[in-house]
Amino acid sequence: MTHAVRDVAKRTAGALLAVFAVLMSMLVSAGPAQAAEPLPGGKANWVVSVGHMDLASKNNYRNWVRLGYYVFNTDGTVTTNYWYWHQRDQPVRVDAMTADCGGSVPTCAVRTVDGYKGDPTGGYQGTFGYASDGRLAVTWTKNAAGTPLTDPLTEYWNVEAGLAGGGAARITSPTFYGPYSKPDNWNVTIPAPGEFSSYTANFGVGYGSNASLGRESRATMSQLITDPRYNAQPYKGAFVVAKASSADPKTRVGIVGREGSGGAWSFGAAANPWKQCNGSPCMGWLQPGTSCAGTDKDRARYIAEIGGGRRNTEEYWCQSLAQGQPCYKYNSHPRPMLQVIDDSGKFQGWVGVEAFTHVSTSTGLPDSGWVEGYWGIFDMVSAALEPKLEG
């Protein structure tokens, strides 16, 4: 063999060894492939309501609520984008649209909580897995921009699969469901620190499916009124709320109660049906015979489509508070909501929050009436989602 041939052979062998070394290095550094993580209840896309509600004697009216989307991936990662409101910030009500529904429904502005008409106000990135007892463990490690959090935030959720014929699943905090409050037992059992989360979140509820979270998946107000799949179905659930314990100004203290949401009514009922707005994506109803104080027991109720995604907003108020005026502009109940849609694209209800700031009826501005507020989270869903109704 000539010197030239031997040199070429050496160079070729050296190059092959170098390539082999690089490949081995890549294999070692990559490690074993990450195992796929089962999606919670088999569902990727979720609408979720989370909050911190406690006795005023413990948190001094520092309740907060958060409403948004959770998206789970089979590689064990999860993201959320949400809207957030804190009681001490005293968020105000803002007009979303005008409800011109005709009939007995007052023509008034439908209002929502400031910020809900715009893009989500926060978000997290993180990972998920399962505790030894089967609970879903979600750990937020970064903010929406990818900046690591100083302290990761972990939530532990109970998971229920197979709802709506397998088309949906639910996650709840430990004591979200339970008996409704009674005059002699107002307070809900509040989870101990660490039982639901590693931070201040202590109540939550969410529903997931594999339907898109985009606006195209959202049911319209027209569909809710006219579609037979929806208009005869009552939507009910639980509402965990920080509020006053009684109507007596001398005995009012801040407690956490549990009430029912929705009711036996349906959108297409023959008597007192909801009416679609003219020119605005909303509907309204003058609900008779309610618990409103005074001689006028009617309650004005509105639900409207808002922004993109699954967003809706609800508002209601007692007509007696308007004192003869067509609209009540002050202390209504504003409720941002996200629609629950199952795998088949069928509407199944909502999860939502209430962020009620008390305002002066002379100025319309927040008046730091902390005990007058209503801060809570709720679901309001079809019977197919099997809400735990305990009146």
N, C-alpha and C positions, 0 to 999 in steps of 0.2 A: 504494500500500500504506500503511495507517495505521501510526502509531507503535506501536500495541499489537500489530498483526500482526507488524511487523518485530521487536519485542522477543521474541515467542514463537518466531519462527524462529531468532533468534540463540541463545536458550537451548536450543532443541532441538538445533541444530547443535553447540553446546558440549558438551552431554551426550553426544551420539554420539561426538564426538572423545575425550572422557574415557574412555568405555567401550572405544573402540578402543585407546587408549593402554594401558589396564590389560591388555587381552587380549594385546597385543604384548609387554608386559613379562612376562606369565606364560609366553608361548611362548619368549622368549629365555632366561628363567631356568631353564625346565625342560630345555632342551637336547634333544638327540636321545634317543629311547627306548633304554633299555639292551637290548642284544642278549641273547637267551636263551643260557645256558651249558649245554652238554650234560652231563647227569648222568653220573657215572663208571660206565662199563659199562652205562649206561641205567637205573641203579638209584638210588632215593632213600633207602631205609632200610637201615642197616648195623649190624651187630654187630662191634665192633672191640676187639682186645686190643693194648695198647702197653706198652712197658717200657724200662727202662734196666738192662742187665746188662753188667758188665765184670769184668775180672780184679781180684781183691782187691788186688793190688799197685798198681792204678791208682785204684780208687775206695774202698778200705778198707771193703768190705762196705756200700756205700751204694746198693744196688740198689732199684728200685721197679717196681711194676706198676700198670696202669690198665685197667679193663674197662668198656665202655659202648657207647652208641649214637651213631652219626653220622647226621644227617638233612640231605640235600642238596636244595637248591631250584633251579629253573631260572633264577632271577634272580641266581645266583652266590653265594648265601649258604649257610652251613652252621652247624649247631649240634651240640654234643655234651653229653651228661650221662653221668657216669661214677662208678665207685667206684675209690678209689685207696688203695694201701698202700705204705709205705716200710719197708725192712728195719730201719732204726735206731729206728723206732717200736715194733718188736717186737709187732705185732698178734697177738692170741691167738685160739684156737679157741673157738667158742661152739656150744652145742647148737641145732640147728634143729628136730629132731623125733626120735621113737623109731622105729627100724626093727624092726618085729615081722613078719618075713617068713616065719618057720617053716622047717622043714627044717633043713639044716645051717648056715643063715645065722645068725650070732650076733645076738641081740636087744640092740642097742646104740643109743646116741644117734648120729644122723648130725650131724656138726659142719661148720660153715663158718667163714670168717674173720670176725672181729668187724667189724660195719658193713654186711655184705652183706644182712642181713635188713631193713635200713631203706632209706630213700630214697637216691638217688645223693648222693655226698658232694662233688661238684664239677661244673663245666661251663664251656664256652666258647661264644662266638659268633664267627663269622668269615666269610671268603670263600674261594672256591676257583676255580682255573683250571688251565691246563695249561702245563707247560714246553715249550720247543722240541723236546725229545726225547720228548714225549708223556706224561711222568709227570704224575700228579695232584699239584697243589700246593695244600695246605690251609693257610691262614694264620689263626690264632686272634688276634683283635684285642681282644676284650672277655671279661670273665668272664660267668658265667651271669646275673648281675644287670644286665649291660649296661655295667659300669664299664670304661673302656678300660684295657688292660694297658700297663704301662710300656714293655715290649718285646714286640712281636708274636712269636708262636711259629709257625714254618712247618714243615710236614712234606711230604716228597716220596715219593709212593707209586707203585709199579708196579701197573698195572691189567690184569686179565685178564677179558675179557667172554665171554659165550656159554656159561657153564658150566651144567650140569643142563638141557641142551636149550634154553639161552637164558634160563632162569628165575633165574639167579643170576650174580654176578660176584665177583671177589676182588681185594683190594689187599694188597700185601706190601711190607715193607722190603727193601733190596737183598740181604741175606744171610739172610733168615729160613729159606729152604729151602737144603738142601745135604746133603753126606754126614753120616751119623751119626758121633758121636765114637768113636774107637778108643783102646785103652790107650796106643798110641804117638803119638796125635795127638788130644788131648782138645779143644783150643781151636777154637772157631768163629771165622771171620773177622768181626771186629767193625767195622762201618762207621766210617769216619773222621768226625771232627766235621764237621757240615754236609752229609754225604752223604745222610742220611735226614732229619735235622731241624736246626733252628737252635738247639735247646736240647739237653737230655741224652737224649731218647728216641733209642734206636738200633735197636730191633727192634719189628716190628708185623705183625699179620695181621688181616684183616677180610673179611666176606662181606656182600654187599648183594643186595636184591631190592626189589620194590614191594609186598610183603606188609606188613601192619600190624605194628608193634612191640608191640602190646598183648597182654595175657594171652590174649585169644581166639585168637591165632595159635599159641600154644605147644602142642606135643604133650604129652600126659599120659604118665605112667609106664605106665599101663595100655596105651596105644596102642603104646608102644615094645616092650612084651612080646608083645602079641597081634596087632597089625596086621601082615599079611604084607608091607606096603610097607616096614616098618622092622625086623621082628624077625629077619630072616635076613641083614641087611646088616652087614658089619663096618664100623666107623668108625675111621679111621686118620688120622694126620697127623704133624706135626713139633712137637717140644717143645724150645725154646731155653731153657736154664736155667743160672743161676749157682749153683754148688754146689762141693763138695769134689772134688779130683781123684782120691782113692783112699780106701779104707777103713782104711788104715794110719795111726794117729794121729800117727806120726812124720814122715810125708811128706805129710800133707794140706795143700793150699793151695787158695785160691779160684779157680776157673776158670769159663769159660763153655763148656758142652757142648751138643750137639744129640742128642736121643734121638727115638725113635718114640713116638707117643701111640696109645692104643687098642690094638688087636690083631686077631688073626684070629678072635676069639670074636664071637658075636652074641647078642642078648638072648633069642631064642627057641630056642636050640640044644637039641637033644634030650637031649644029655648036659650035666649041670651048668648048667641054665638059670638065668637071673635069676628072682627071685621077687618078686612085688608085696607091698608092706607091707600089713598089716591096719590100717585106720584112719588111715594117714598117706600122703600123696602121695609115695611113695618106692619104691625097689626095691633088692634086695641080691643078692649072689652070693658064695659062698665059692670063690674061684678056686684050683684045684689046680696043683701043679707049677710054682710061680713061682720067681723068683730070690731069694726070702726066705732069709736065713741061718738055720742051725740045721737040726734034723731035721724040723721042721714047715714045709713049703713053701707052705702055704695062705695066701692073702691075702684078707682081708675087704674087699669093695668095695661102696659104696653110691652111688646117685644119687638126688637128691630135687628136687622142685619147691619153689620158695621165692619168697615175695613175688609181685609183679606182673610184667608185661612178659614177656620171654623168659627169665627167670632160672631156672637150675638150679644145684645144687651137687653136687660129687663129693667123696667121702672114701675113702681106702683105707689099710690098714695090715697088716703081717705078723702073722699069728696067733701066731707064735713069741714076739713081743714081749710078748704078754699074760701069758706065764708061767703058764699054767693058769687064768687068770681069763677070764670070758666076754668082756670088752671091754678094749681098750687105750685108755687115757685121755690119752696123752701125745703123742708125736711122730708123729702120723699125717700124711698128705698131704692138706691141704684145698685144694679147687680150685673157686672160683667160676666159673660158666660161663654163656654166653648161647646160646640155640638159634639155629641157622641155618635159616631157612624160605625156600623159593623162592617165585616168583611165584604158583604154583598152590596155595600153602598146604602144601606137602609138607615134612616135616622132613628136613633133610640133615646134621645133626650139630651141632657146637658150636665156638665159640672160647672160650678160657678163660685163666685165670692161676693160678699157684700162689704162695701167700704163706705159706711154711713158717717159722714161728718156733720155734727149739729151746727146749724147756722142761725143767726139772729133773724127773726121775722121782721125786724125793722130795717136792717141793713143788708141782709142776704149774705153776710160774711161770717166765716167761722168764729165762734164765740167761746172756744175751749170748754164747751159743755160736755166733758168727757163721759160722764155717766149716761148721757143721752144717746151715745153712739150705738151702732150695731156693726160688729166686726165678725164675720164668720165665713164658713165654707159650706158648700152643699152639693148634693147630686139631686137631679130631678129627671127621672128616667122611666122607661117603659117597664111593664111587668116582665118582659123577656129578660131583663137584666137583674131581676130578682132583688130589688132593694129590700133591706131589712127594716120593715115598717113596724115600729113598736110604740103605738099610741098610748 
